[in-house]
Amino acid sequence: AFVSSVVTLFAFYPASRHDIAGCYPNTIWGSPCFIITCTLSLAAWLLLSSLERFLFSCLQLLILILSPCLQWQLSRHKQIITGPWDIAHIRTSK
């Protein structure tokens, strides 16, 4: 039962989160997605042992803080590449 609920959550949470965020404007607390994520994180925190709580906190720190900072820093160095996968632009001569 646990595995099937995790697979269902993994499959449908991103799509439902996008739909929920589109229906509600941003508020002081953020979108309902923020509240749902905090609630699920708190529930997981309460169910874990001390070592698991530490690892869970480190993983959340990595995902929620370090990853966006790293993406922001690396985006300054990105290069635009072109190739056969790009949309073809037809040029007409006059």
Secondary structure, DSSP 8 states (H G I E B T S, - for coil): -HHHHHHHHHHHHHHHHHHHHHHS---TT--HHHHHHHHHHHHHHHHS-HHHHHHHHHHHHIIIIIHHHHHHHHGGG------TTS--------
